[in-house]
Amino acid sequence: MSKRQSIISVHSVPGELMNSVDREILERIGFRGQEDVDGWKLYAEISPLGEIDLDVERLQSLLSSIRKEYPKNGFYPSWVEDLEEVLENTEASMEAVGEKYALISVPEWESIFMGILQKPENSGEQRIDSIAFKFSSWTEESHLHDSVDFEGVTWTERVWLYDADFYVVRITPNGVQKISSGDIVAFMERGGEIDPSGKLTSMPEQEKTERKPQILNAPKPGDRTYEAIVTRDTTESAVVRVFAEDEQEAATIMTDRGHASKAVFEVDEGNPVDEYYLGDPDAIEDVSGFVPF
């Protein structure tokens, strides 16, 4: 049985956003790059390392590069601050005991790309808002079946069994999003659909039934509390709660653009029509017995 892994960037990263320190650390933890017209297509054939082995000269050279590329009075991302502190402490320890080599803990690889996106140079029309990677990890096991004789020809059957896990990792300046093949299957099995352009065309059924009502107005003395589903553009809907004297006034408030536009609508199915309306005018429910919250 063998284990294989691969990571590859979906889009190229502009070369001007990666300085010598970024490149060295990414290379040392396992990333490689292939240059194209848009920058660098990055990939790794192993899981990015969490530690790197440095001799004292290489450590001092890396410290010098950090201080040049990331002066503390300029843009100084948190991952660089953490790494510089580790290198300085390790350097002092190596000098104290006369060690020539050390194993250095490095920041998580995602934080390096977050720092790249946060750079002041990443601005204007050429700005990139995220860096996405396809990540796969799988084990491979072969089973060699017995040879069989079939009409005078000997056949040997080899069966490959895969235990695979696939992810898409999207890194933004503010964090990391990850979705696996299992998440996608669960999303589709619950009724979620996305078209080829990436537009969400159908929400999973469980999420539809669990939506909480959104309050559109403040109560007046004597008002009752009403809830209903309001639809916008026939493709989006929201569960809303309003306070009104009766159902007629509740329906007016629910479909009034000034009030209804306050709600956050979720995607359903249908064709676009630019208006707010009640999916079922008779489905306004009086929930006055519930305490509004």
N, C-alpha and C positions, 0 to 999 in steps of 0.2 A: 504494500500500500504506500502511495506517495501523496504528498500534499503540494498543491500548486496555488499560486496567488498572482494576481495582477491588478495594477491600478493604472488608469490612463485618463488624462484630462480630456474633457469633452471639447473644449475650445483652447486655443493657444493663449499663452500669457505673454503680454508685450515685454520684450527684452529689457526696455528701459526701466521697468518696475522691479527688476531683480538685480541687486548689486552683488559685489563679490562675496559678501558674507552670506546672503541668501543662497547663492549658488553653491557655495562650499558646503554649507550645512545640509542643504537638500541632497547634494551628491553623496555626502558621507552617510546619510541615513537611508540611501538606496534609490533616490530618484535619478533618472536620466532624462535628457532632453533632445528633441529633434527640431531644428530650426525651420520655420517656414515664413511666408510673407507677413504673417500676422504676429510672429513672435516665436515662442517655444511651446511645442507640444511635449508635455511631461508624462513620464510613465515610470512605474516601478514593478519589478518582477517578484518582489518580496514585500512583506509587511514592513513599513518604515520602521527603522530601528529606534529604540529609545535611549541607546547609549552608543558612544563612539570612542575608539581607542586613539589617544594622542600621545606623541612624545613631547618632551618639554619645549623643543624648538617650535614644533607645529602649534602647540598651545599658545606660546608667546606671540607667534605670528598671527594667530586667529584673534587674540586679544587686541593686537595692534590694528587689525583690519576693522574690528568692531568699533574701536574708538575713532577711527577715521570715517567710516561709513555712517555710524550712528552716534554722533557727539551728543552728550547729555543735555546740551543747550538747544538741541534741534529735535527732529522727529525721533522718538525713542520708544519703540513698541515694547510692550510688557515682556514678550518672549526674549527680546534682546537683553533687557534688564536682568531677567532671570539667568540667562546663559552667561552673561558677563560676570555676575556674582559667583556662579559656580566655577568659572575659569579662574577668577582671581583667588578664590579660596583653595582651589586645587593647586594652583601655581605655588602659593605659600607653603602648602603641605608638602609638595614635592621637593621644594628647596630645603625644607626643614629636615627631611629624612633621606635626602639624596636619591629619590626615585627618578627614573628617566621616562617612565610610561605611566599613564593613568587612564582609567575608564571614566568617561565623562557622561553624565546624564544630560540629555538634550530635551528641549521643549517638544510637545506634541506637534506633529507635522502640520495639523490643521491650523495651529496658531501662527505658524510661519506664513501661510497663505493669507490669513486674516491680516497680518501685518503688511503684507504686500498690497492688499486692497485699501488699507488705511493710509497709504503714503500720500503726501500732498501732490505728488506728480500724477496720481491717478485722478485726473479732473478733466473738465471740458468735454468736447465731443467724443474724445477717445476713451473716456472713462469706462471701466468695466465694473459692474455691480456685484459680480459673483464669479467664482471659479468652481466648476463642477467636475467630478471625477466618477468614472465607472470603476467599481471595485468588485472583484470576484475572488472567492476562495473556495477551493474544492479539494476533496480527496478522491483518489483514483485507485481502483482495485480491479485486477484482471483475474478472470477464472478461465483456465484452459480446459475445455471439455474434451472427453475422449474422442479420438478419431473414429470416423464411421466410413464404411465403404458403401458408396452409392453408385450403382451401375458401373463398377470398375474404377471409379475415381475416389480417392481418399480425401475426405474433407476434415479439416480441423476447425472447430468452432471456438472462437475467443470472444468472451463476453466482458464488456467494460461496465462497471457500476460506478456511478458518480453520486457523490453526496455534496451538492453545491449550494453555495449561498452567494447571492448577488446583491449589491447595494449601489445606490447612487448617492454620492456625498456632495452636497452643495455648500460651499463656504462663502459667507458674506462678510462685510467688515464688522458685523455685530455678532456673528455666531455661526453655528454649523447645523445644517439640516441633513438628515439621513433617512432614506427609505429603502427597504429591502424588497426582494421579490415576494416574500411572504406577505408584506404589508400591501403590496399591489394586488395580490390574489384576494386577500381579505376585503379590500376596497371594492373590487369587481364583484365578488360573491354577494356583497351586501347591496348591490345595485348601482354602484358608482361607475360612471363612464366619463372618459376624456377623449375628445376627438384628436385627429392627427396633428392639429395645430397647437394642442395643449390646452384648449378651452374645456373647462368643466361643463359637461352637458347634463349630468345627472348626479344628484347627491345620493350617498348610501342611505338605504331605507331607515336604518337605525338612527342616523343623525336627524332625519326628518321627524321621527316620532319623539325625539328627546329635546326638541327645541323649546326654549323657555319663552314665555310671552314678553314682548317689549312694550313698555309703557309709553304712550304717545302724548298724554296730557295730564294736567294736575286735576285732582277732584275738587268739585264745588259742593257746598252743603246740600244734601239731599240726593246727590248723584248715586247711581248704581254702577257696578263694575261689569264690563262686557269684554269678551274675547272672541276673536275670529282669525281666520287666515286671510291675509290680504295679498293679492297677486300684483306684480308689476311686470309689464312687458310680456306677460304670459309665460316667461321663462324663469321668473324668480318669485319667491313668496316669503312671507314672514308671518309669524304668529304675533298678533298685537293685542294689547289690553288698553282700553280707554274708559274714561269715566263720563257718564252721560245720564240725562234724565230718563231716556227710554231707548229702545232699539233703533228707532229712526235717527235720532241724534247720534247714536253710536256709529251707525253706518256712514253718516255724513262725515264724521271726524275721521273714521278709518280710511276713507277714500279721498280725503282732502289732501292735496299735494303738500301743503305746508306742514301737516301733521305726519302723513305717511312717509315723507322723505326722511324723517328722523330715524326710521327703522333700518336695520341692516338686513338686506334681502339675500336669500340663498338660492342657488340655481336649481330650477326644475326643468321640465321639458316643455317645448312649445315654440311658437313663433313670436318674434318681437312686435309689440304694440305699445306705443308710448303713453300709457295711462295706468292709474291705480284703480283696482276694482276688487270687489269681494268675490272670492272663488265661488262661494255659495251664499247669497244674501240671506238665506233662511238659516244659515249655520252660525249666526251670532249667538253666543252663549252667555247667559247671565250668570256671572260667578261672584255675585256680591257677597256671598257667604264667606269668601276667602279674603284673608287680610292682604291688601296690596303690599308688594315689596319690590 
